Amino acid sequence: MAPNIQQSRRRIHANSAFGPHHLNRLSSDRLLEMRMCDLQLRIEDTPLENRIRRLQEELDTKGIRFRPHFWLSDDWYTPDGVPGVAIPFYLAHPRLMRLEGEQMLEIEGGTDAWCMRILRHEAGHAIDNAYRLRRRRRWREVFGKASQPYPEYYQPKPYSKKFVMHLDAWYAQSHPVEDFAETFAVWLKPRSRWRSRYRDWPALNKLLYVDELMQQVREEKPKVTTREHIDPLRTIRKTLRQHYDDKRAHYGLDHPHFYDRDLRRLFSDDPEHARCPSAAAFLGKIRPELRRAVSRWTGEYQYTIDQVLGEMAERCRELNLRLHRSMEDVERDALIMLTVQTMNYLHDGHHRVAL
């Protein structure tokens, strides 16, 4: 479940003394005008350095000699054919983490546990690239063809037991390469007890294969040894404002919403309730809590859910809807309605594959 912004900010406060100190003095508007290449960030002497060291210790515990390399960029990713991992720039500075929260309503990887989950996942991609695992016939039999196109959207099946559960939004179901990375991450995590947790699941066969495969490659030399950095932060010349405009566009809404029937069930436009509190104002008050809760339940990005809530509030304003029941009941029903609509959106095959 994705931690909320308050939890992330508490973590930021605990690790506040790292990164270029002059960034702490800049307003958000000033930061947004900066070019990404001018941020002068690094992984060394930040919490990222300790987390990478812990990942290496986990690989050591499994007897794996391979070490992915890491660099800062604009997002999380492992490029095809490169045995290394790009980490989003904002995790290298607490002020930029706060800016990420302001712009995107959440900080992906912003807590220690969340960051480690993503690092294990990306390490799976890196080791796949290093040993060209996807070219093995048995790999293709277990996970599928890595050559199949990545979908812009995928249709998750929340109750499927053919896939492990690691990152949110049933990410293992999005593509065979992600299925492998998620399975590797579950296998790698200390004390994950995957043999008992996935007992009687078809996904257990994938975990057993990864266990067997890692025993085979743990002493082998990687076939790909490049230390290349793809799109490192120092080469990205766009401003932070341009970066966040692009990112919000990617995670925004691209489908129609029709809320009237559900909203009229929650609220009333009857003249006898004209003196009751405005439904739009009520949704605005509970908006942060609702979007966090629905994000935890569904894995959808808070930014997308927040847009839905904004549309609902605007429609309530247009229809002049009012509260006519207890706030507790309406809040509960609004949470259920928003969760169901989001789940229907996911089941219709419209869950975005992350950048």
C-alpha positions in Angstrom: 0.0 0.0 0.0 1.3 3.4 -0.9 2.2 5.5 2.1 0.6 8.9 2.3 2.3 12.3 2.0 2.4 12.9 5.8 4.2 9.6 6.4 6.7 10.5 3.6 7.3 13.9 5.0 8.0 12.5 8.5 10.6 10.3 6.8 12.0 13.3 5.0 12.3 15.2 8.3 14.2 12.4 9.8 16.7 12.5 6.9 16.8 16.2 6.4 20.6 16.9 6.5 21.6 15.7 3.0 21.9 17.2 -0.5 22.9 20.7 -1.6 21.7 23.0 1.2 21.0 26.0 -1.1 17.9 24.2 -2.5 16.3 24.3 1.0 16.1 28.1 0.7 14.2 28.1 -2.6 10.5 28.5 -3.0 8.6 26.0 -5.1 8.2 28.5 -7.9 12.0 29.1 -7.9 12.7 25.4 -7.9 10.3 24.7 -10.8 12.2 27.2 -13.0 15.5 25.3 -12.4 16.8 23.0 -15.1 17.2 19.4 -13.9 20.9 19.3 -14.9 21.6 22.3 -12.6 20.4 20.6 -9.4 23.9 19.1 -8.7 22.6 16.1 -6.9 24.3 12.8 -6.2 23.6 9.5 -4.5 26.6 9.6 -2.2 25.9 10.8 1.4 22.1 10.4 1.1 19.8 7.7 2.4 19.9 6.2 -1.1 23.5 5.2 -0.5 22.5 3.2 2.5 19.5 1.6 0.8 21.7 0.5 -2.2 24.1 -1.0 0.3 21.3 -2.9 1.9 20.2 -4.2 -1.5 23.8 -5.4 -2.1 23.8 -7.2 1.3 20.6 -8.9 0.3 22.2 -10.1 -2.9 25.2 -11.3 -0.9 22.9 -13.3 1.4 21.6 -15.1 -1.7 25.1 -15.7 -2.9 24.7 -13.5 -6.0 28.0 -11.8 -7.1 26.3 -9.5 -9.6 26.0 -5.8 -8.6 23.8 -3.4 -10.6 25.0 0.2 -10.9 22.8 3.2 -10.1 22.5 6.8 -11.3 20.0 9.7 -10.8 17.5 10.5 -13.6 14.0 11.8 -13.9 12.2 8.5 -12.9 12.6 4.9 -11.8 13.7 2.6 -14.7 16.1 0.0 -15.9 16.9 0.4 -19.6 16.7 -2.7 -21.8 20.2 -4.2 -22.2 21.7 -2.2 -19.3 22.4 -3.9 -16.0 21.8 -0.8 -14.0 19.1 1.3 -12.4 18.0 4.9 -12.7 16.6 6.5 -9.5 14.4 9.6 -9.5 16.3 12.7 -8.6 13.9 13.9 -5.9 15.0 11.0 -3.6 18.4 12.6 -3.3 17.1 15.7 -1.6 14.4 16.3 1.1 13.3 19.7 -0.5 12.8 18.0 -3.8 10.8 15.2 -2.2 8.5 17.8 -0.7 8.2 19.4 -4.2 7.3 15.9 -5.6 4.6 15.6 -3.0 3.2 19.0 -3.9 3.2 18.3 -7.6 2.1 14.7 -7.7 0.4 14.3 -4.3 2.6 11.3 -3.4 6.3 10.6 -3.3 7.0 7.3 -5.0 9.7 5.5 -3.0 9.6 8.2 -0.4 9.8 5.9 2.6 12.5 3.4 3.4 10.3 0.3 2.9 8.7 1.7 -0.3 12.1 2.5 -1.8 13.5 -0.9 -1.0 10.6 -2.6 -2.7 11.3 -0.7 -5.9 15.0 -1.3 -5.7 14.5 -5.0 -5.4 12.1 -4.9 -8.4 14.6 -2.9 -10.5 17.4 -5.2 -9.4 15.4 -8.0 -11.0 15.4 -6.1 -14.3 19.1 -5.4 -14.0 20.0 -9.1 -13.4 17.8 -10.1 -16.3 19.8 -7.7 -18.5 23.1 -8.7 -17.1 22.7 -12.5 -17.8 20.3 -12.1 -20.7 17.9 -14.4 -18.8 14.9 -13.6 -21.0 16.6 -15.4 -23.9 16.5 -18.8 -22.1 13.8 -21.1 -23.3 12.7 -22.0 -19.8 12.4 -18.3 -18.8 10.0 -17.9 -21.8 8.0 -20.9 -20.8 7.5 -19.6 -17.3 7.0 -15.9 -17.9 6.2 -15.5 -21.6 7.9 -13.7 -24.4 9.7 -10.6 -23.4 9.5 -9.4 -27.0 5.8 -8.7 -26.8 5.0 -5.0 -26.9 4.5 -3.2 -23.7 0.9 -2.1 -23.4 0.0 1.5 -22.7 -2.7 0.0 -20.4 -3.2 -3.4 -18.9 -6.2 -5.2 -17.5 -5.3 -6.6 -14.0 -7.1 -9.5 -12.4 -6.9 -8.7 -8.7 -7.7 -12.3 -7.6 -5.4 -14.1 -9.9 -3.0 -16.5 -8.1 -0.7 -16.8 -11.1 1.3 -13.7 -10.1 3.1 -12.6 -6.9 2.1 -9.5 -5.1 4.9 -7.0 -4.5 4.4 -3.5 -6.0 0.9 -2.0 -6.1 -1.7 -2.3 -8.9 -0.9 -6.0 -9.6 2.1 -4.8 -11.6 3.4 -8.4 -12.3 0.4 -8.7 -14.6 1.4 -5.9 -16.9 4.1 -7.7 -19.0 6.3 -10.9 -18.8 9.4 -8.8 -18.0 7.6 -7.1 -15.0 6.3 -10.5 -13.9 9.9 -11.7 -13.7 11.1 -8.6 -11.8 8.2 -8.8 -9.3 8.9 -12.5 -8.7 12.6 -11.8 -8.3 11.8 -9.1 -5.8 9.6 -11.4 -3.7 12.3 -14.1 -3.8 15.0 -11.6 -2.8 13.3 -9.9 0.1 14.6 -11.1 3.5 12.2 -13.1 5.6 9.5 -13.0 2.9 8.6 -16.6 3.5 7.5 -17.0 -0.1 7.3 -20.8 0.1 4.6 -20.7 2.7 2.9 -17.5 1.6 2.4 -18.7 -2.0 1.7 -22.3 -1.2 -1.0 -23.7 -3.5 -0.6 -20.7 -5.8 0.5 -21.2 -9.4 2.9 -18.3 -8.8 4.9 -20.6 -6.5 6.2 -22.4 -9.7 7.6 -19.0 -10.8 9.3 -18.5 -7.5 10.8 -22.0 -7.5 12.1 -21.3 -11.0 13.7 -18.0 -10.0 15.3 -19.9 -7.0 16.7 -22.5 -9.3 17.8 -19.9 -11.9 19.7 -17.8 -9.3 21.6 -20.8 -8.1 22.7 -21.4 -11.7 23.9 -17.8 -12.4 25.2 -16.8 -8.9 28.8 -17.8 -9.7 28.6 -16.9 -13.4 30.2 -13.8 -14.9 27.5 -11.4 -16.4 27.3 -11.4 -20.1 26.6 -7.7 -20.2 29.0 -5.6 -18.2 28.4 -2.0 -19.4 28.2 0.7 -16.8 26.3 3.0 -19.1 24.0 5.7 -17.7 21.0 6.4 -19.8 19.6 9.9 -19.6 21.5 10.8 -16.4 20.3 13.9 -14.5 23.3 16.0 -15.5 22.2 15.8 -19.2 18.5 16.6 -18.8 18.0 20.3 -19.7 14.3 20.7 -19.2 13.1 22.6 -16.2 11.3 21.0 -13.3 8.1 22.7 -14.3 8.3 21.1 -17.7 9.1 17.7 -16.1 6.0 17.9 -13.8 3.8 19.1 -16.6 4.8 16.0 -18.6 4.4 13.7 -15.7 0.9 15.0 -14.7 -0.2 14.6 -18.3 1.0 11.0 -18.3 -0.9 10.1 -15.2 -4.0 12.3 -15.9 -7.4 11.3 -17.0 -8.2 10.2 -20.5 -11.7 8.7 -20.2 -15.2 10.1 -19.7 -16.8 10.2 -16.3 -20.5 10.2 -15.6 -21.2 10.7 -11.9 -24.7 12.2 -11.7 -26.5 9.0 -10.7 -24.1 8.1 -8.0 -23.8 11.6 -6.7 -27.6 12.0 -6.4 -27.6 8.8 -4.3 -25.1 10.4 -1.9 -26.4 13.9 -1.9 -29.7 15.8 -2.5 -30.9 18.7 -4.6 -34.3 18.7 -2.9 -35.2 22.3 -1.9 -36.0 21.2 1.6 -32.2 20.5 2.1 -31.2 23.9 0.7 -29.8 25.0 4.1 -27.7 21.9 4.5 -23.9 22.0 3.9 -22.8 22.0 0.3 -21.8 18.6 -1.2 -18.9 20.3 -3.1 -17.5 21.8 0.1 -17.8 18.5 1.9 -15.9 16.6 -0.8 -13.3 19.3 -0.7 -12.9 18.8 3.0 -12.5 15.0 2.8 -10.6 15.0 -0.5 -7.1 14.2 0.8 -8.3 11.4 3.0 -10.4 9.9 0.3 -7.7 9.9 -2.4 -5.2 8.3 0.0 -7.6 5.6 1.0 -8.6 4.7 -2.5 -5.0 4.7 -3.7 -4.1 2.2 -0.9 -7.0 0.0 -1.9 -6.6 0.1 -5.7 -2.9 1.0 -6.4 -4.0 3.8 -8.7 -2.0 7.1 -8.5 -3.3 9.7 -6.1 -3.0 12.3 -8.8 -5.5 10.5 -11.0 -7.9 9.9 -8.1 -7.6 13.5 -7.1 -8.7 14.6 -10.6 -11.8 12.4 -10.3 -12.6 13.9 -7.0 -12.2 17.4 -8.5 -14.6 16.5 -11.2 -17.1 15.1 -8.7 -16.9 18.3 -6.6 -17.5 20.5 -9.6 -20.5 18.4 -10.7 -21.9 18.7 -7.2 -21.6 22.4 -7.5 -23.3 22.5 -10.9 -26.2 20.3 -9.6 -26.4 22.3 -6.3 -26.2 19.1 -4.3 -26.4 19.2 -0.5 -25.7 16.8 2.4 -28.9 15.4 3.9 -27.4 12.5 5.9 -24.8 12.2 8.6 -21.3 13.1 7.5 -20.0 9.8 8.6 -22.4 7.8 6.5 -21.8 10.0 3.4 -18.0 9.8 3.8 -18.2 6.0 4.0 -20.4 5.7 1.0 -18.3 8.2 -1.0 -15.2 6.0 -0.3 -17.1 2.9 -1.5 -18.3 4.7 -4.6 -14.9 6.1 -5.6 -13.2 2.7 -4.9 -15.8 0.9 -7.1 -15.4 3.4 -9.9 -11.6 3.1 -9.8 -11.8 -0.7 -9.8 -14.1 -0.6 -12.7 -11.7 1.7 -14.5 -8.9 -0.8 -13.9 -10.9 -3.8 -14.9 -11.9 -2.2 -18.2 -8.2 -2.5 -19.1 -7.3 1.1 -18.4 -4.6 0.9 -15.8 -1.5 2.8 -16.9 1.8 1.1 -17.2 4.3 3.3 -15.3 6.9 5.3 -17.2 
